[in-house]
């Protein structure tokens, strides 16, 4: 899912750091992860990952009231004029079996 950077910052060719802190970015993009609203209490983990000159924000969310699944992993970065958000989700039963696979999928996002 792509989200135009202009909605998040007016700076052209912004990095994810220009868009904001990990907390600010997930507050803005959280509804795209959950399908409805974002509750900061649902954020289990937030990490910053640097690969070369590209920075990624990684999130783990437990979202019992989301319109999507209960377990959500998300990774965000900015390149050019676009913020890229990758989301992997599962219900409780799927999470028990596929958490490692979903985390590997999330880690595969590299621009």
C-alpha angles and dihedrals in degrees: 000000000000125000120194111249091221088075091056103034139000094221113109117231090011123181120226087258088057089053090056149272119315089260093051093047095051090046088056098041100031094097088059088056098045100034092233126027135348121235113192088216088068092063107103099171139005122190136178115218124189118200110178106310094335120096122204130192114214125196139188115200132183104202113179093169099042122122086227125052130315096245119051133178119190136182125190134187138156128233128168107330096333138087109211118208121189118191131187118186139182142174120240096272094046091046092058091055104031108031093110092047091050092049090050090050090050091050090053092072107104127153 
